[in-house]
């Protein structure tokens, strides 16, 4: 009986470690996604500014 309880405890601990690992990876993913969105907005802004400057040189 004690062996069964130990196995359940070990399985529970492994499950908790797995969930923690997934949560950490999700957090990293979210952070990187936010960085990417920020860079995309900056790129869009730079593209718009470039288009305005290029329009000055049209013949």
Secondary structure, DSSP 8 states (H G I E B T S, - for coil): -HHHHHHHHHHHHHHHHHHHHHHHHHHHHHHHHHHHHHHHHHHHHHHHHHHHHHHTT--
